[in-house]
Amino acid sequence: MRVFLLLTSITLIFSCKGKIGDWEVYKDRYNISSISFPNLPAERIDTTTNSLVNYTMLSTLDSIDTSPSVFAKHILYPVNIAELDLFTIKKDSNRLNSLFMKMIDGALNQSNSILKSKDFFIYPEPGVKFVTIDQTNSMKTVSRIIIFDNLVINTNATGKSDIFDEETEVKFFNSLKINRDKSDRK
């Protein structure tokens, strides 16, 4: 009986490893926001040809049998606000939705994925949630894009589409906390 209880306890402990409650909260390098990751995320900063800075935090689970198993947060911001003033764009819903669609199209153009769904929301900043499926490897990605001040904050959760746990993605996104003190315009 003791052996049975011990094995049950060990199984429960290891099965909870991928659960978001065990994850740690990590702040980005700019202290703009924080989010929970399963382990220490890798960081990268790129400046693209169109003068956008892309700061990425990426973390993966060691088990691909857990889905989603790859989690990412991106912060994008323009080098020159005069060229791309997101704060002004987000006040006009037509321009904002057009910008969101261009971002979604850009993401699709850089992958083998097809768009399955998209939903606009307010969290409390304007945002869009969209789901893509990569048909070559049956991977699903749930992405959310938020415009905050003059920044774009993007979260992604990727995993096998047939066992994708929507609840884990929702908890991952809901762990996102934006530092309101970083906003210099109201």
C-alpha positions in Angstrom: 0.0 0.0 0.0 2.8 2.4 0.8 4.5 1.7 -2.5 1.2 2.4 -4.3 0.8 5.8 -2.5 4.5 6.7 -3.1 4.1 5.9 -6.9 0.9 7.9 -7.0 2.6 10.9 -5.3 5.6 10.8 -7.6 3.3 10.6 -10.7 1.3 13.6 -9.5 4.4 15.6 -8.8 6.0 15.0 -12.2 2.7 15.4 -14.1 2.3 18.9 -12.6 5.7 20.1 -13.9 4.2 21.7 -17.0 1.4 23.4 -15.2 1.4 27.2 -15.2 1.1 27.4 -11.4 4.7 26.2 -11.2 6.0 28.8 -13.6 8.0 31.8 -12.7 7.3 35.5 -13.5 10.0 37.1 -15.7 10.2 40.8 -16.5 11.5 42.0 -19.9 14.7 43.9 -20.1 12.9 47.2 -20.5 10.5 46.6 -17.5 7.5 47.2 -19.8 5.7 44.1 -18.7 6.1 40.7 -17.0 4.7 37.2 -17.8 5.0 33.7 -16.5 7.3 31.2 -18.3 8.0 27.5 -17.5 11.7 28.2 -17.2 14.3 31.0 -17.8 13.5 32.4 -21.3 16.1 33.1 -23.9 16.3 36.7 -25.0 17.0 38.3 -28.3 17.0 41.9 -29.6 16.7 42.6 -33.3 16.4 45.8 -35.3 14.5 45.2 -38.5 15.0 47.0 -41.8 11.9 49.1 -41.3 13.2 50.6 -38.1 11.4 48.4 -35.6 13.1 47.0 -32.6 11.9 43.4 -31.7 12.7 42.2 -28.2 11.9 38.5 -27.8 11.6 36.2 -24.8 11.3 32.5 -25.7 10.8 29.5 -23.4 10.1 25.8 -24.0 9.0 22.8 -22.0 11.3 19.7 -22.2 8.3 17.5 -23.2 6.8 17.8 -26.6 3.9 15.6 -25.4 2.7 18.7 -23.6 0.9 21.2 -25.8 1.4 24.1 -26.0 5.1 23.5 -25.3 6.7 26.7 -26.7 5.9 30.1 -25.3 7.1 33.5 -26.5 6.6 37.2 -25.7 7.7 39.9 -28.2 7.9 43.7 -27.6 8.1 45.7 -30.8 8.5 49.4 -31.0 9.5 51.9 -33.7 12.8 53.7 -33.5 11.2 56.9 -34.8 7.8 57.7 -33.4 7.2 60.4 -36.1 7.3 57.6 -38.7 4.9 55.2 -36.8 2.9 56.6 -34.0 1.0 53.6 -32.6 -0.5 55.7 -29.8 -2.3 57.9 -32.4 -3.3 54.9 -34.6 -4.9 53.0 -31.7 -7.4 55.9 -31.2 -8.9 55.2 -34.7 -10.5 51.7 -34.7 -10.4 51.4 -38.6 -6.7 52.3 -38.7 -6.0 50.0 -35.8 -7.8 47.0 -37.2 -6.0 47.6 -40.5 -2.7 47.6 -38.6 -3.7 44.4 -36.8 -4.5 42.7 -40.2 -1.2 43.8 -41.7 0.6 42.3 -38.6 -1.4 39.0 -39.0 -0.6 38.9 -42.8 3.0 39.5 -42.0 3.1 36.6 -39.6 1.4 34.3 -42.1 3.8 35.4 -44.9 6.8 34.3 -42.8 5.3 30.8 -42.1 3.6 27.8 -43.7 0.5 28.5 -41.6 -3.1 29.3 -42.4 -5.3 31.6 -40.4 -8.0 29.6 -38.5 -9.7 32.5 -36.5 -9.2 36.0 -35.3 -11.0 38.0 -32.5 -10.6 41.6 -31.5 -10.6 42.4 -27.8 -9.7 45.1 -25.2 -7.3 43.9 -22.4 -7.5 46.9 -21.2 -5.5 48.0 -24.3 -6.8 47.2 -27.8 -5.8 43.8 -29.1 -6.4 40.9 -31.4 -6.2 37.1 -30.8 -5.6 34.9 -33.8 -5.0 31.2 -34.3 -2.9 29.7 -37.0 -2.2 26.1 -38.0 1.0 25.0 -39.8 -0.3 22.2 -42.1 3.1 20.7 -42.7 3.6 19.7 -39.1 0.1 20.1 -37.5 1.4 22.7 -35.1 -1.1 25.3 -33.7 -0.1 28.8 -32.5 -2.4 31.1 -30.5 -1.1 34.7 -30.8 -2.3 37.8 -29.1 -1.2 41.3 -30.1 -1.8 44.3 -27.9 -1.0 48.0 -28.6 0.3 49.7 -25.4 1.4 53.3 -25.7 3.8 53.2 -28.7 4.6 49.5 -28.2 3.3 46.3 -29.6 3.2 43.4 -27.1 2.7 40.0 -28.7 2.3 36.6 -26.9 2.5 33.2 -28.6 1.8 29.7 -27.5 2.6 26.8 -29.9 2.1 23.1 -29.7 0.6 20.0 -31.4 -2.8 21.0 -32.6 -4.6 17.7 -31.8 -3.7 17.9 -28.0 -3.5 21.7 -27.6 -4.7 22.9 -24.2 -6.5 26.2 -24.6 -6.6 26.7 -20.9 -2.8 26.8 -20.6 -2.6 29.5 -23.3 -5.3 31.5 -21.6 -3.4 31.3 -18.2 -0.1 32.2 -20.0 -1.7 35.3 -21.5 -3.5 36.3 -18.3 -0.2 36.2 -16.5 0.9 39.2 -18.6 1.1 42.3 -16.5 1.8 45.7 -18.2 3.7 48.3 -16.3 1.4 51.3 -16.6 4.1 53.6 -15.3 5.9 53.1 -18.6 3.1 55.0 -20.4 4.1 58.6 -21.1 0.9 59.5 -22.8 -2.7 59.0 -21.5 
